């Protein structure tokens, strides 16, 4: 049985949703604190996801991201492209 849409996946990272293991264990290359949140949210918006500011307390922003499964697939594909571009550039 095949689905009408296929979820994108990053090369050599398997597909955890379908239970396909990665060829090698995924290790975070950066500390999560180093992630550019604004860039990540920009990718989500570009994929068609809704980014909402729920609250701001001091400098801390609390945001929610929502969207369809298709927009989630677009987000995953765009994120993979960004990561692969960074890896080949660096």
MIPA-367791 format. One record per residue (C-alpha): residue number from 1; y, x, z; residue in one letter. Coordinates in steps of 0.2 Angstrom, whole numbers, always signed. Layout:
+-----+-------+-------+-------+-----+
:   n :    py :    px :    pz : res :
+-----+-------+-------+-------+-----+
: NUM :     Y :     X :     Z :   a :
...
+-----+-------+-------+-------+-----+
This chain:
+-----+-------+-------+-------+-----+
:   n :    py :    px :    pz : res :
+-----+-------+-------+-------+-----+
:   1 :    +0 :    +0 :    +0 :   x :
:   2 :   +17 :    +7 :    -5 :   x :
:   3 :   +34 :    +2 :    +1 :   x :
:   4 :   +48 :    -2 :   -10 :   x :
:   5 :   +59 :   +11 :    -2 :   x :
:   6 :   +53 :   +28 :    +4 :   x :
:   7 :   +61 :   +36 :   +19 :   x :
:   8 :   +69 :   +53 :   +15 :   x :
:   9 :   +63 :   +67 :   +25 :   x :
:  10 :   +68 :   +85 :   +27 :   x :
:  11 :   +58 :   +98 :   +19 :   x :
:  12 :   +44 :  +106 :   +30 :   x :
:  13 :   +49 :   +94 :   +44 :   x :
:  14 :   +36 :   +81 :   +42 :   x :
:  15 :   +39 :   +62 :   +45 :   x :
:  16 :   +37 :   +57 :   +63 :   x :
:  17 :   +40 :   +39 :   +59 :   x :
:  18 :   +24 :   +39 :   +48 :   x :
:  19 :   +15 :   +51 :   +60 :   x :
:  20 :   +15 :   +65 :   +48 :   x :
:  21 :   +16 :   +81 :   +58 :   x :
:  22 :   +28 :   +95 :   +54 :   x :
:  23 :   +21 :  +111 :   +46 :   x :
:  24 :   +29 :  +121 :   +60 :   x :
:  25 :   +36 :  +115 :   +77 :   x :
:  26 :   +54 :  +109 :   +76 :   x :
:  27 :   +65 :  +120 :   +87 :   x :
:  28 :   +83 :  +116 :   +89 :   x :
:  29 :   +93 :  +129 :   +81 :   x :
:  30 :  +109 :  +125 :   +90 :   x :
:  31 :  +113 :  +119 :  +107 :   x :
:  32 :  +117 :  +100 :  +107 :   x :
:  33 :  +133 :  +104 :  +115 :   x :
:  34 :  +138 :  +114 :   +99 :   x :
:  35 :  +135 :   +99 :   +87 :   x :
:  36 :  +151 :   +93 :   +79 :   x :
:  37 :  +151 :   +75 :   +84 :   x :
:  38 :  +166 :   +70 :   +72 :   x :
:  39 :  +156 :   +77 :   +57 :   x :
:  40 :  +141 :   +68 :   +63 :   x :
:  41 :  +150 :   +51 :   +64 :   x :
:  42 :  +158 :   +55 :   +47 :   x :
:  43 :  +141 :   +56 :   +39 :   x :
:  44 :  +136 :   +40 :   +48 :   x :
:  45 :  +151 :   +31 :   +41 :   x :
:  46 :  +148 :   +38 :   +24 :   x :
:  47 :  +130 :   +31 :   +24 :   x :
:  48 :  +137 :   +14 :   +28 :   x :
:  49 :  +135 :   +13 :   +46 :   x :
:  50 :  +147 :    +5 :   +58 :   x :
:  51 :  +155 :   +17 :   +71 :   x :
:  52 :  +163 :    +8 :   +85 :   x :
:  53 :  +173 :   +15 :  +100 :   x :
:  54 :  +167 :    +6 :  +115 :   x :
:  55 :  +177 :   +15 :  +128 :   x :
:  56 :  +187 :   +30 :  +132 :   x :
:  57 :  +188 :   +37 :  +150 :   x :
:  58 :  +199 :   +53 :  +150 :   x :
:  59 :  +193 :   +64 :  +136 :   x :
:  60 :  +176 :   +56 :  +135 :   x :
:  61 :  +173 :   +44 :  +121 :   x :
:  62 :  +159 :   +31 :  +121 :   x :
:  63 :  +154 :   +26 :  +104 :   x :
:  64 :  +141 :   +15 :   +96 :   x :
:  65 :  +133 :   +17 :   +79 :   x :
:  66 :  +125 :    +2 :   +70 :   x :
:  67 :  +118 :    -1 :   +53 :   x :
:  68 :  +104 :    -7 :   +42 :   x :
:  69 :   +88 :    +3 :   +40 :   x :
:  70 :   +94 :    +7 :   +22 :   x :
:  71 :  +110 :   +15 :   +30 :   x :
:  72 :   +99 :   +24 :   +42 :   x :
:  73 :   +89 :   +31 :   +28 :   x :
:  74 :  +105 :   +37 :   +19 :   x :
:  75 :  +111 :   +45 :   +35 :   x :
:  76 :   +95 :   +54 :   +37 :   x :
:  77 :   +96 :   +60 :   +19 :   x :
:  78 :  +114 :   +66 :   +21 :   x :
:  79 :  +110 :   +75 :   +37 :   x :
:  80 :   +96 :   +84 :   +29 :   x :
:  81 :  +106 :   +89 :   +14 :   x :
:  82 :  +120 :   +96 :   +26 :   x :
:  83 :  +107 :  +105 :   +37 :   x :
:  84 :   +99 :  +113 :   +21 :   x :
:  85 :  +116 :  +118 :   +14 :   x :
:  86 :  +120 :  +126 :   +31 :   x :
:  87 :  +104 :  +135 :   +31 :   x :
:  88 :  +105 :  +142 :   +14 :   x :
:  89 :  +123 :  +147 :   +16 :   x :
:  90 :  +120 :  +156 :   +32 :   x :
+-----+-------+-------+-------+-----+
